């Protein structure tokens, strides 16, 4: 036995002893433990979207329907995730915040387990199946998402179910499998609006399925699209009836195509190497140049053009459902982010593509790792170096796993910063929030209260605060409207309160100085982290 076979053979023996499914189950049970440990240490990290989901779940259990904490109808977010959290509350008496904590931890465990089953579908070697599953378990991004109270973990879970079902359908031509897969896609569409990419990917896979006649393909396509799109279509009709739009209105994007491609590239690399610091400490073009130069050198030194072409063809055709979904999802995301005002592309938006990327890489590794006698030759400092590909791959896996383990420990130990977490202890101890609550209660709960961080007031004071008026739509390139356009319209009542947090400047909102032009301000108190104002209309 040569050195390159030690790792795979050891994992194969372990798999024979425990059984492949038991290894996957063990890792799947570890995943929710990691998530629960992190939330036990720091609490559920509450992003703005997280607060929206928790508030909607609370309003559902209170009989107020799908509404935000300020009473406005929910349209910018899909409804299934908060509905499930509300159902947990009604069935088990677990409050939405705790329900989200345990639900997302369980979803993380199922993601790990079903990822392992997906890897088994495509990989012959148990060694690589275990490697891939362990890498999903050790992903700091997956762990982070599972402790935020967000809909991404459940959406990723449904995506993997879709990939498993689509793969089985393409190999068995089972109509029942297709219908069940369409049902999972329908649920994904009302979990996140990006579920439309699953409909598109499924439609493409059905059309290119050479195992069926054209007539059968068309029939299956119609059935799949009808079932998969029905829940989202019904939700869109409800939104149109309430607001005239199928979802929330968004302005044109402020991020150009090259910017979105750059961050897509950075966060793909960041899944395997801690390179994100390059993107935040250098200019966009400078970071891109550095990364492109490094990637170009490594590609030129280690790979040949015919290898890249062969690998691309292998990934495209042998991975069928996985490659179709990956191409569809990432292309649609980049196009959407370039057209409409979304948050910058980052690990959240790209997270559904993580498991497919791991599978694609492992599949290509399998073609090389178990090909005897293959070496890689490259020049370094004038010398020709030859390295067996198997040894290089194993060394790379060891290095990546070491970095992943360290990043996972750091993710568990470190709380999310207050800029992206209104459940941080900084917010919990905020004097401004406590004063705002007492002033609001003294003036009567019917008094409208505005803020540049209404989520924090809702979470820690139970105040259904409203947003300060926006000068333009969030993340949009549209020009700022003049504050005078709000004269006589804001505040909406003769008297109101405004709570302004100093460290949370949001560029799309009007600031206090601008709003002074259209309303009268009286300072109630100036505190360390913010100011409370009484506002009167003119």
LINVENMO-V564243 format. One record per backbone hydrogen bond with DSSP energy under -0.5 kcal/mol. CO is the residue of the C=O (numbers start at 0). NH is the residue of the N-H. If there is no record, write none. Layout:
CO&NH, CO&NH
//
This chain:
1&4, 2&5, 2&6, 4&8, 5&9, 6&10, 7&11, 8&12, 9&13, 10&14, 11&15, 12&16, 13&17, 14&18, 18&22, 19&23, 20&24, 21&25, 22&26, 23&27, 24&28, 25&29, 26&30, 27&31, 28&32, 29&33, 30&34, 31&35, 32&36, 33&37, 34&38, 35&39, 36&40, 37&41, 38&42, 44&46, 45&421, 46&50, 47&51, 48&52, 49&53, 50&54, 51&55, 52&56, 53&57, 54&58, 55&59, 56&60, 57&61, 58&63, 58&64, 59&62, 64&66, 65&73, 67&70, 71&67, 72&74, 78&82, 79&83, 80&84, 81&85, 82&86, 83&87, 84&88, 85&89, 86&90, 87&91, 87&92, 87&93, 88&92, 92&94, 94&98, 95&99, 96&100, 97&101, 98&102, 99&103, 100&104, 101&105, 102&106, 103&107, 104&108, 105&109, 106&110, 107&111, 108&112, 109&113, 110&114, 111&115, 112&116, 113&117, 114&118, 115&119, 116&120, 117&121, 118&121, 118&122, 123&125, 124&127, 124&128, 125&129, 126&130, 127&131, 128&132, 129&133, 130&134, 131&135, 132&136, 133&137, 135&138, 137&139, 138&142, 139&143, 140&144, 141&145, 143&146, 144&147, 144&149, 146&44, 147&46, 150&154, 151&155, 152&156, 153&157, 154&158, 155&159, 156&160, 157&161, 158&162, 159&163, 160&164, 161&165, 162&166, 163&167, 164&168, 165&169, 166&170, 167&171, 168&172, 172&174, 173&177, 174&178, 175&179, 176&180, 177&181, 178&182, 179&183, 180&184, 181&185, 182&186, 183&187, 184&188, 185&189, 187&190, 187&191, 189&79, 191&194, 192&195, 193&196, 194&197, 194&198, 195&199, 196&200, 197&201, 198&202, 199&203, 200&204, 201&205, 202&206, 203&207, 205&208, 207&209, 208&211, 212&216, 213&217, 214&218, 215&219, 216&220, 217&221, 218&222, 219&223, 220&224, 221&225, 222&226, 223&227, 224&228, 225&229, 226&230, 228&232, 229&233, 230&234, 231&235, 232&236, 233&237, 234&238, 235&239, 236&240, 237&241, 238&242, 238&243, 238&244, 239&243, 250&340, 251&476, 253&255, 255&259, 256&260, 257&261, 258&262, 259&263, 260&264, 261&265, 262&266, 263&267, 264&268, 265&269, 266&270, 267&270, 268&271, 268&272, 272&274, 274&277, 274&278, 275&279, 276&280, 277&281, 282&286, 283&287, 284&288, 285&289, 286&290, 287&291, 288&292, 289&293, 290&294, 291&295, 292&296, 293&297, 294&298, 295&299, 296&300, 297&301, 298&302, 303&306, 303&307, 304&308, 305&309, 306&310, 307&311, 308&312, 309&313, 310&314, 311&315, 312&316, 313&317, 313&318, 314&318, 316&319, 318&321, 318&322, 319&323, 320&324, 321&325, 322&326, 323&327, 324&328, 325&329, 326&330, 327&331, 328&332, 329&333, 330&334, 331&335, 332&336, 333&337, 334&338, 335&339, 338&252, 339&341, 345&349, 346&350, 347&350, 349&352, 350&353, 350&354, 352&356, 353&357, 354&358, 355&359, 356&360, 357&361, 358&362, 359&363, 360&364, 361&365, 362&366, 363&367, 364&367, 364&368, 365&369, 367&370, 369&371, 370&373, 373&388, 375&386, 377&384, 379&382, 382&379, 382&384, 384&377, 386&375, 387&391, 388&392, 389&393, 390&394, 391&395, 392&396, 393&397, 394&398, 395&399, 396&400, 397&401, 398&402, 399&403, 400&404, 401&405, 402&406, 403&407, 404&408, 405&409, 406&410, 407&411, 408&412, 409&413, 416&419, 417&420, 420&423, 423&426, 423&427, 424&428, 426&429, 429&433, 430&434, 431&435, 432&436, 433&437, 434&438, 435&439, 436&440, 437&441, 438&442, 439&443, 443&446, 447&496, 448&465, 449&498, 450&467, 452&455, 452&456, 453&457, 454&458, 455&459, 456&460, 456&462, 457&461, 461&463, 462&464, 465&450, 468&509, 470&480, 472&475, 474&253, 481&484, 482&485, 483&486, 485&488, 485&489, 493&536, 495&534, 496&449, 497&499, 497&532, 498&451, 498&500, 499&501, 499&530, 500&503, 504&506, 505&508, 507&470, 507&471, 510&514, 511&515, 513&516, 514&517, 514&518, 517&537, 519&535, 521&523, 521&533, 524&526, 524&531, 528&501, 528&502, 529&526, 530&499, 531&523, 531&524, 532&497, 533&521, 534&495, 535&519
//
